[in-house]
């Protein structure tokens, strides 16, 4: 039981991105949290409008990719209508 608890806590801690000031930023949060903790992105790429179905009709959603360089890592966040929907990091 103790091992399961430790494993669960470890997974919860690794489920999000930890900003340099210590705040955890994860999927589903508003993009304002990125701006507050990391400032303006180094590169902001507009992916245009994407069609989605909602409430029996077609809805257009704006998507962007925000790129940050922190130390030797590159972080990319996909922002959809002001909300973080995906995050990715790499060394290159």
Buried (B, 14 or more C-beta within 10 A) or exposed (E): EEEEEEEEEEEEEEEBBEBEEEEBBEBEEEBEBBEEBBEEBEEEEEEEEEEEEEEEEEEEBEBBBBBBEEEEEBBBBBBBBEBBBEBEEEEE
